């Protein structure tokens, strides 16, 4: 898969807005991007090699690189390093791979892309942005590390997998979709949850509005494994039994938290 490779010319001393820097974009060196309080040509900050194609690689990241892959519709964008805020915001297709950590609002309002982050993420993973009430609605996000406060807030669809711990307020006001958490919960998790499914290793940290509904053999777990490679990796093969908690009953919610051990 051919494509451009962007290599930073040096360390950044201001935030960089990479809106519009996407696979398939032509004449990247001349593309105007935000740099602090001004706009510059991308070629002033990055050397550009390769040719236009379905892949774009950023060979060196920084927590100051904001809006990487925002609005992505197709192709693959790879970052070898960390990124800042708004990674893949509103992306509807394609795939994003970050070999590092991401800042706040990673995969915010995601609507169809696949996002993989090897490290940690900041606050509000997959959540609604400022002034919006619509969180992630489709696609998938896998985080290899931990997630900051309010991960999955107002999730409306799709799959989120956090292999590590989550900070306070995860899955707040979750509406639909599946959120798998491999590490510890910093409660209350799932507060205000309406529908949807949480996949957890322990119930410790769940919001008080969840009621224990006992252990069950659930065919749906096998269905999730077949349909989602991200959840197949989290659950493993042959998992059908889980302890089910229903909630958030404080808001007449019909969601569930499944403890899969």
C-alpha positions in Angstrom: 0.0 0.0 0.0 1.7 3.2 -1.2 1.4 6.6 0.4 3.0 9.7 1.8 5.3 9.6 4.9 5.5 12.8 7.0 8.5 13.2 9.2 8.7 16.1 11.7 11.5 18.5 11.0 12.0 19.0 14.7 10.2 19.3 18.1 7.0 21.4 18.0 6.8 24.5 20.2 3.0 25.0 19.6 -0.1 22.9 19.0 -0.5 21.6 15.4 -3.9 21.2 13.9 -3.7 18.4 11.3 -7.3 18.7 10.0 -7.4 17.7 6.4 -4.1 15.8 6.5 -5.5 12.5 5.3 -4.6 9.5 3.0 -5.3 10.4 -0.6 -4.6 14.1 -0.1 -2.5 15.6 -2.9 0.2 18.3 -2.7 0.5 17.9 1.1 3.6 20.1 1.4 1.5 23.2 0.5 -1.5 22.2 2.6 -2.3 25.0 5.1 -2.5 23.7 8.7 -2.9 25.4 12.1 0.2 26.0 14.1 -0.4 27.8 17.4 -2.3 31.0 16.5 -1.3 31.1 12.8 -1.4 29.0 9.7 1.6 27.5 7.9 2.3 25.2 5.0 2.6 21.6 6.2 6.0 21.4 4.5 7.4 23.9 7.1 6.9 21.5 9.9 7.2 18.1 8.1 9.4 16.7 5.4 7.2 14.7 2.9 8.3 11.6 1.1 6.5 9.0 -1.0 3.5 9.5 -3.2 -0.2 9.9 -2.9 -1.9 6.6 -1.9 -4.2 4.8 0.5 -1.9 5.1 3.4 -0.5 8.1 5.3 2.3 7.6 7.8 3.4 10.1 10.4 6.9 9.0 11.3 7.3 10.6 14.7 4.5 11.8 17.0 3.9 14.4 19.6 1.2 15.2 22.2 0.9 18.5 20.4 -0.5 16.9 17.2 -4.2 17.5 17.3 -7.1 16.3 15.1 -5.0 13.5 13.5 -7.3 11.5 11.2 -10.3 13.8 12.0 -13.0 13.2 9.5 -11.3 10.2 7.9 -13.5 8.4 5.4 -11.2 5.8 3.9 -7.6 4.5 3.8 -5.2 4.0 6.6 -3.4 6.5 8.8 -0.5 5.3 10.9 1.3 7.4 13.6 4.6 6.1 15.1 4.4 8.0 18.3 1.9 10.0 20.5 -0.9 12.3 19.3 -2.8 15.1 21.0 -6.6 15.8 21.2 -9.4 14.8 18.9 -7.8 11.8 17.2 -10.1 10.5 14.5 -12.9 12.8 15.6 -16.0 12.1 13.5 -14.2 9.6 11.3 -16.7 7.5 9.2 -14.4 4.9 7.6 -10.8 3.7 7.1 -8.5 2.7 9.9 -6.2 4.6 12.3 -3.2 3.0 14.1 -1.4 5.0 16.8 1.8 3.3 18.1 1.7 5.5 21.2 -0.8 7.3 23.4 -3.5 9.8 22.6 -4.9 12.9 24.3 -8.5 13.9 25.1 -11.5 13.1 23.0 -9.9 10.3 21.0 -12.4 8.8 18.6 -14.9 11.4 19.7 -18.2 11.1 17.8 -16.7 8.2 15.7 -19.1 7.0 13.1 -17.5 4.0 11.4 -13.7 3.9 11.4 -11.5 1.4 13.2 -9.0 2.9 15.6 -6.2 1.2 17.5 -4.1 2.9 20.1 -1.3 1.0 21.7 -0.8 3.2 24.8 -3.1 5.3 27.0 -5.8 7.8 26.1 -7.0 11.0 27.9 -10.4 12.0 29.0 -13.7 11.3 27.1 -12.6 8.5 24.8 -15.4 8.1 22.2 -17.5 10.7 23.8 -19.6 13.7 22.6 -17.6 16.8 21.9 -18.2 20.2 23.5 -21.7 21.4 22.8 -22.8 18.0 21.5 -24.9 15.3 23.0 -24.0 12.6 20.5 -21.1 10.2 21.3 -19.5 7.5 19.2 -22.2 5.8 17.0 -20.3 3.2 15.0 -16.9 1.7 14.3 -14.4 0.3 16.9 -11.7 1.6 19.2 -9.1 -0.6 20.9 -6.9 1.0 23.6 -3.9 -1.1 24.8 -3.4 0.9 28.0 -5.7 2.9 30.3 -8.4 5.5 29.6 -9.0 8.9 31.3 -12.3 10.2 32.9 -15.7 9.7 31.2 -14.6 7.2 28.6 -17.5 6.1 26.5 -19.8 8.9 27.7 -23.0 8.9 25.6 -21.9 6.0 23.5 -24.6 5.3 20.9 -23.1 2.3 19.0 -20.0 0.5 18.0 -17.4 -1.2 20.1 -14.9 0.2 22.6 -12.2 -2.0 24.2 -9.9 -0.7 26.9 -7.4 -3.3 28.0 -6.3 -1.4 31.0 -8.1 0.6 33.7 -10.6 3.4 33.3 -10.9 6.5 35.3 -14.0 7.9 37.0 -17.3 8.2 35.0 -16.7 5.6 32.3 -19.9 4.7 30.3 -21.8 7.6 31.8 -25.2 8.0 30.1 -24.3 5.2 27.7 -27.2 4.7 25.2 -26.2 1.7 23.1 -23.1 -0.2 21.9 -20.6 -2.4 23.6 -17.8 -1.2 26.0 -15.3 -3.8 27.2 -12.9 -3.0 30.1 -10.0 -5.2 31.0 -8.7 -3.4 34.1 -10.0 -1.8 37.2 -13.0 0.5 37.3 -12.8 3.9 39.1 -16.5 4.2 39.9 -19.1 5.0 39.3 -19.0 3.2 36.0 -22.2 3.1 34.0 -24.1 5.8 35.8 -27.2 6.8 33.9 -26.8 4.0 31.4 -29.9 3.5 29.3 -29.1 0.4 27.2 -26.0 -1.3 25.8 -23.5 -3.8 27.2 -20.5 -3.5 29.4 -18.0 -6.4 29.4 -16.0 -6.4 32.7 -13.6 -8.5 34.7 -15.1 -7.4 38.0 -18.2 -5.6 39.3 -16.2 -3.5 41.7 -16.7 0.1 40.7 -20.1 -0.3 39.0 -22.6 2.5 39.7 -25.0 1.8 42.6 -28.0 1.5 40.2 -26.9 -1.9 38.9 -28.7 -5.0 40.3 -27.2 -8.5 40.4 -29.2 -10.8 38.1 -27.1 -13.9 38.7 -25.0 -16.1 36.4 -26.2 -17.1 33.0 -25.1 -19.0 29.9 -25.3 -16.4 27.2 -25.4 -17.3 23.5 -24.9 -13.7 22.7 -21.2 -13.9 23.8 -20.5 -16.3 21.0 -22.3 -14.0 18.6 -20.1 -11.1 19.7 -17.0 -13.2 19.2 -18.0 -14.1 15.7 -19.0 -10.5 14.7 -16.3 -8.5 16.3 -12.6 -9.3 16.1 -11.9 -6.7 18.8 -14.3 -8.5 21.2 -13.1 -11.9 20.1 -9.6 -10.9 21.3 -11.0 -9.5 24.6 -13.3 -12.5 25.4 -11.3 -15.4 24.0 -12.9 -18.5 22.4 -15.5 -20.6 24.2 -16.7 -17.9 26.7 -20.4 -18.3 27.2 -21.0 -17.8 30.9 -21.2 -14.5 32.7 -22.6 -12.9 35.8 -25.2 -10.3 34.7 -25.9 -7.0 36.4 -28.9 -4.9 35.0 -29.0 -1.2 35.1 -28.8 1.7 35.6 -32.1 1.0 37.4 -32.0 4.4 39.0 -33.0 5.8 35.6 -35.1 2.8 34.5 -32.2 1.7 32.3 -32.2 -1.6 30.4 -28.5 -2.0 29.9 -26.3 -4.7 31.3 -22.9 -5.3 32.7 -21.5 -8.8 32.1 -18.7 -10.0 34.3 -16.7 -12.4 32.2 -13.8 -13.1 34.5 
